[in-house]
Amino acid sequence: MHAIAAFEALPVEDHRSLVDVELPMPDHGPDDVLIRVEAVSVNPVDVKMRAAGGSADDPRVLGFDGAGVVEAIGDQVDELEPGDHVWWAGERGRAGANADYQLVDHRIVSRMPRGWSFADAAALPLTGLTALEAFHDHLVLDPDSAGTLLMMGGAGGVGSIAIQLAKAKTLLRVLATATREASAAWAREMGADAVVDHRDLVASTLDAAPDGVDYVFSPFTSGNIGAFAEVLRPFGHLVVIDSPDDDIRPLKRKAISFHWESMFARTDHDVDRSRQREMLAELAHLAETGDVRTTANERIEGFTAANLREAHRRVESSSMIGKVVVHR
């Protein structure tokens, strides 16, 4: 089968950073679903893993967001069948979605939204799971949850879906950070009630929410812990998805809770995998009812290494709005 692999740790401008290869068809086990991949989206984790490289003996096939068609199922799979249109976010210990076919544990696969294209669907699994885990597992939000959420990077991949989920599933008022007018417009389109400037985070946030905020959701934490400590109310909550080196002691004075979200924790440690299937099904339902829309903002047609390199380049530029998808 055709696949796109990383062999060396090279800059994305180098044509050898991602290359077209031919690999053997994978054999599915009892818990596996064999999926014909129709579309993938690129996330920062893909960029980081590509930059780490692979080897000539062990080409690294990336891709942590996919949408496609079930080709075959293992003996232990009873909720899916060949022909189903599905979406998934994969796991770090197995070959990814940048190939004609991928094996995925059935417990982390769900039927994708009916009526959606594969390209639209591929934008949401990883970021949707990240946001739902943050809201369900860490912040424990429910339909009656009120207050104010500050979403850092409101026009980014996670921010785009987190804003929508907060508005669809809670009573929260949502502030989103942005600087460019295009980013601010996108965040408002996703449902943000107000946009604040992260270059003057404390003043602009308190101008929009004079009494402070109850929750902060942050993909951009480094250098901002002090600002979060100022804008969060006592007993507020901060959930982060990056890896800051900051001292978090400024949060103690207000007894602010610090949460670390990692979408891969369940699969890395083989804990409650089926919860991801349930959350993907929840996300699909919200998409079908119109409460959530795709965050795909750029689409590249043609499943080639050159097109995947272009998608990686756009993500690396740090100017992406929404998600970039590569599809057949």
Salt bridges, closest charged atoms under 4 A:
ASP14 OD1 - HIS15 ND1 4.00
ASP14 OD2 - ARG16 NH2 2.85
ASP20 OD1 - HIS2 NE2 2.73
ASP31 OD1 - HIS106 NE2 3.73
ASP32 OD1 - ARG94 NH1 2.86
GLU38 OE2 - ARG36 NE 2.85
ASP65 OD2 - LYS323 NZ 3.07
GLU71 OE2 - ARG36 NH1 2.42
GLU79 OE2 - HIS106 ND1 2.75
GLU79 OE2 - ARG277 NH1 3.19
ASP84 OD2 - ARG111 NH2 3.22
GLU91 OE1 - ARG273 NH2 3.08
ASP100 OD1 - HIS2 ND1 3.95
ASP100 OD1 - ARG328 NH2 2.92
ASP105 OD2 - ARG107 NH2 2.65
ASP105 OD2 - ARG273 NH1 3.32
ASP120 OD1 - ARG299 NH2 2.46
GLU133 OE2 - ARG266 NH1 2.96
ASP137 OD2 - ARG266 NH1 3.07
GLU181 OE2 - ARG188 NH1 3.74
GLU189 OE2 - ARG293 NH1 2.40
ASP193 OD2 - LYS167 NZ 2.74
ASP197 OD2 - ARG199 NH2 2.96
ASP214 OD2 - ARG233 NH1 2.88
ASP247 OD2 - ARG249 NH2 2.68
GLU261 OE1 - HIS138 NE2 2.96
ASP268 OD2 - ARG92 NH2 2.31
ASP270 OD1 - ARG273 NE 2.66
ASP272 OD2 - ARG266 NH2 3.82
GLU278 OE1 - ARG275 NH1 3.23
GLU282 OE1 - HIS136 NE2 3.22
GLU282 OE2 - LYS169 NZ 2.45
GLU288 OE1 - ARG114 NH2 3.18
GLU298 OE1 - ARG314 NH1 2.54
GLU310 OE2 - ARG313 NH2 2.62
GLU310 OE2 - ARG314 NE 2.77
GLU316 OE2 - ARG50 NH1 2.78
